[in-house]
């Protein structure tokens, strides 16, 4: 068997040499004599005709061999491609079966051509379902953003104050633009609405949401008013509150005490620094029960309501500032309280 294989290999190896010799062979005229029932018939085959026939046979044989080899290579390529495609389909199918979705193909162990239409239909239905979910989420976020923007506008915060709060946000995370380019679902505008929603909530959630007294009445609001001591119109940077029962003053939001001392106008004064450039001030206290550098929360008592400093009666002067600029404490707290309650 081995000897035959070697002989075949040797013959194939010498085949080009034989073909070359046959192509360049010097043929001679040939006469063929046939005898039939005593009659002689002569056939002449010229050397030119022999050369044409030989070369034609070589060309036809070579072409046929080339076509056969091309078909053989194509068949192998198609077989390999089919195997890879089937393996890829099987991996996709296995991944789908391993997902949390209830697929119509459940129970099929091996994926073949018969099941491919079912797989394609299942993928299409899941894609449509995801797109409907994304559209609904975008619509809900848009409506919520309109509501949050309206609430933020009603708080009286200026654009400068909002930028101060947003500027104090921690940086990090991925690149939203890059995520949008890589995910077609995010190119529907969901990413934009999500970013707006996050920015609005960052501002509103950073604001203090509780007043510094549990039970009180407001005697003087934020804005221009007639000064109770000097009698001339002046800007009132906060609100004046008087207690109805509990005289304790609490921190409006968790933070760190940066001032706890006597001020020549405000009397016993406490200033708390919160996140995002927000500070709160509590003035005219009867006493101070915290120290500078102390971390406080909304349950921390800062002191009791009093009438120290430039004051005409027992009350608490309360201010909220953003980036050093005063804002209306009641509007800010009412807005923040509503939004933060809805987020629970």
SULTA-V98591 format. One record per helix or strand of 3 or more residues. SS is the DSSP state (2 for helix, 1 for strand). FROM is the first residue (numbers start at 1). TO is the last residue. If there is no record, write none. Layout:
ss=<SS | SS>
from=<FROM | FROM>
to=<TO | TO>
This chain:
ss=<2 | 1 | 1 | 2 | 2 | 2 | 2 | 2 | 2 | 1 | 1 | 1 | 1 | 1 | 1 | 1 | 2 | 1 | 1 | 1 | 1 | 2>
from=<2 | 30 | 39 | 47 | 113 | 159 | 176 | 186 | 190 | 216 | 223 | 233 | 239 | 248 | 255 | 267 | 275 | 278 | 301 | 315 | 325 | 329>
to=<23 | 36 | 45 | 97 | 154 | 167 | 182 | 188 | 206 | 220 | 226 | 236 | 243 | 250 | 263 | 273 | 277 | 288 | 306 | 322 | 327 | 342>
